[in-house]
Structure formats: C-alpha cells, structure tokens
C-alpha cells in the first residue's frame, strides 16, 4: 500500500510539480516526515490511561510511540518534573506513505459531516498541521479497548519552504482539502 503512493509520487506527482514550479529537480517538494502527537495533560496521574493512549497511537501509526515527559515543574498546572505530558510518534519512509494513504482514503472519509481539511493549517515554512477530535475513525482502533477518547495533532513536514508548493504536493497526494479559496 505504501509503495503505491510512493510510486505515484515518482511517476505522476513529481513531474507535475517540476512543470508547475520550475527549479532544480533536487528541490522538488517531497514529504519528509509525519508526526502524530497527543497532549495528555488530562491523564498525567493515571498510568493505565497513559499506557492506553500510547498503545492506541502505536497501533494507528504502526510504530511504537514515545512518551514525552515534562522538563520543568509548573505549579500552576500541577505538573512536576518528569511527569508524562504527551505521546508522539514520527513516521518516515514507507510507514509515512502508508499512514498518509490510510488517513486520506479510510480514516478521514469516516468522519461525520467531513467536508475536507482547512487550508489555513500551513505554517509559512511549507509544513501542514491539523488536529483530529478522536481516534475512533481509524479501523485498527477497537471501541471496547478505549478507556477515554482523545484527539491528536498531525504535522506533515515537507522539503519545501513554500506553502503553495506544499499545498500542491499534498493536494496531488490525495489529501482532501476544503473547496474554495486558500
């Protein structure tokens, strides 16, 4: 499945990008990594819930998730040093293409009243960020094994620094954006 999207990039998408944005072929936009992260401030003191979130993200990504621990104590948020405050996983290579394909063809169409991802998620450096409200849209996740639903942030990092090139790359890859103006 991942090879299919990468082959599509090499055979169909890259020539289109090279013709639309003429420059050195080594500077043609491509995906570098996809990062999936969950802020778990609500589960800091519950190790069973933290493990469940980590297992869920690992299952979705197909790769073991890393637990992020706080670096400093913050009394206002009742956070102590080395408390778990998040879970993240960074995908590259085949797993990245496999996840993007699964996200665009299976998971996002399962969201109720989904009209596309907002186009304002670009950060000015060619990267696209968006959030999902719950993890149940992914087919690997079993409803009975979930202790608490949670959202996640997905960051797609590209090799280009231009938002227009990055948008065109993701659009050609099949990422469903909302219709209308950027």
C-alpha atoms as one frame of an Amber mdcrd trajectory, in Angstrom:
protein
   0.000   0.000   0.000   2.809   2.418   0.889   4.717   1.531  -2.243   1.657
   2.506  -4.282   1.645   6.104  -3.016   5.428   6.448  -3.342   5.319   5.074
  -6.905   2.512   7.538  -7.688   4.719  10.343  -6.352   7.682   9.317  -8.519
   5.728   8.661 -11.714   2.859  11.195 -11.642   3.209  13.850  -8.931   6.896
  14.775  -9.230   6.694  15.589 -12.993   3.638  17.793 -12.379   5.428  19.674
  -9.584   8.553  20.081 -11.736   6.484  21.622 -14.553   4.433  23.906 -12.269
   7.401  25.073 -10.159  10.442  25.040 -12.485  13.662  24.820 -10.479  16.451
  22.362  -9.796  14.929  18.857  -9.743  16.581  18.158  -6.388  14.478  20.981
  -4.888  11.155  19.442  -5.944   8.791  19.219  -2.979   8.533  15.858  -1.222
   7.340  14.512   2.103   9.982  14.290   4.833   8.048  13.106   7.887   4.667
  12.905   9.580   4.432  13.454  13.330   1.416  12.317  15.344   1.205  13.772
  18.850  -1.252  13.736  21.737  -1.138  16.099  24.697  -2.075  14.041  27.741
  -2.407  16.630  30.457  -5.733  15.072  31.442  -4.039  11.687  32.057  -0.806
  12.701  33.823  -1.564  10.887  37.059  -3.263   7.816  35.525  -0.578   5.432
  34.271  -3.139   2.963  32.892  -4.751   5.686  30.745  -1.305   6.894  29.586
  -0.428   3.339  28.527  -3.751   3.009  26.700  -3.133   6.273  24.792   0.403
   5.171  23.900  -0.844   1.772  22.705  -3.588   3.394  20.612  -1.205   5.815
  18.881   1.273   2.967  18.300  -1.497   0.891  16.734  -2.618   3.742  14.476
   0.924   4.618  13.353   2.266   1.080  13.049   5.303   2.116  15.086   5.979
   2.374  18.843   5.018   5.733  20.316   7.281   7.655  22.700   6.037   9.127
  25.983   7.094  12.752  26.454   7.955  13.828  29.994   7.908  17.352  31.393
  11.262  19.105  31.652  10.307  21.547  34.411   7.816  21.769  37.239   4.925
  24.203  36.731   2.911  24.739  39.900   0.027  26.495  38.127  -0.692  23.384
  36.050   0.169  20.921  38.862   2.963  19.480  36.732   6.105  18.087  38.302
   9.394  17.386  36.573   9.479  14.042  34.676   5.689  13.609  34.680   4.300
  12.205  31.388   2.638  15.049  29.461   2.336  13.668  25.933   2.749  10.865
  23.442   4.217  11.205  19.967   5.446   9.161  17.044   7.414  10.315  13.998
   6.912   8.412  10.739   9.334   8.394   7.827   9.745   6.343   4.654   7.277
   3.552   3.905   5.345   3.924   7.173   4.827   7.626   6.437   3.351   6.928
   2.991   1.257   4.061   4.378  -0.158   6.267   7.141  -0.947   9.141   4.746
  -2.702   6.768   2.355  -4.728   5.230   5.210  -5.575   8.678   6.600  -6.818
  10.061   3.275  -8.639   7.008   1.908 -10.040   5.307   5.018  -9.970   7.430
   8.198 -10.997  10.941   7.100 -13.975   9.779   4.985 -15.332   8.040   8.127
 -15.655  11.372   9.963 -19.267  12.512  10.189 -20.032  15.620   8.059 -16.427
  15.809   6.834 -16.004  18.491   4.185 -12.215  18.499   3.972  -9.263  19.794
   5.946  -8.975  23.548   6.400  -6.369  25.160   4.159  -5.130  27.526   6.864
  -3.030  24.832   8.561   0.168  25.805   6.727   2.827  27.424   8.910   4.640
  29.595   6.352   7.536  27.126   6.104   5.804  24.540   3.907   4.508  22.313
   6.712   0.842  21.404   7.260  -0.685  20.893  10.716  -4.180  19.808  11.671
  -5.989  18.178  14.549  -8.434  15.307  14.840 -11.054  15.167  17.593 -10.957
  11.439  18.269  -9.055   8.290  17.406 -12.062   6.070  16.629 -12.040   6.879
  12.893  -9.053   4.587  12.333 -10.027   0.989  11.519  -7.332  -0.533  13.800
  -8.816   1.001  16.934 -11.342  -1.210  18.728 -14.029   0.725  20.572 -14.027
  -1.698  23.528 -10.289  -1.278  24.189 -10.501   2.522  24.560 -10.623   3.890
  28.107 -11.167   7.518  27.050 -11.420   9.153  23.625  -8.794  11.754  22.817
  -7.740  13.875  19.898  -4.404  14.100  18.150  -2.330  16.600  16.222  -0.840
  15.571  12.894   2.035  17.519  11.383   3.118  16.836   7.789   6.634  18.134
   7.113   7.715  18.721   3.511  11.082  19.527   1.991   9.947  22.847   0.553
   9.681  26.193   2.344   6.814  27.408   0.154   3.231  26.915   1.326   1.901
  26.941  -2.258   4.271  24.139  -3.325   3.466  22.196  -0.180  -0.283  22.631
  -0.739   0.012  21.454  -4.336   2.085  18.414  -3.270  -0.459  17.373  -0.632
  -3.363  18.034  -2.993  -1.818  15.770  -5.635  -1.115  13.120  -2.971  -4.848
  12.984  -2.242  -5.185  14.996   0.970  -8.813  16.223   0.985  -8.873  20.000
   1.446 -11.982  22.169   1.707 -13.223  23.661  -1.520 -12.861  27.367  -2.197
 -10.189  29.918  -1.509  -6.984  29.228   0.414
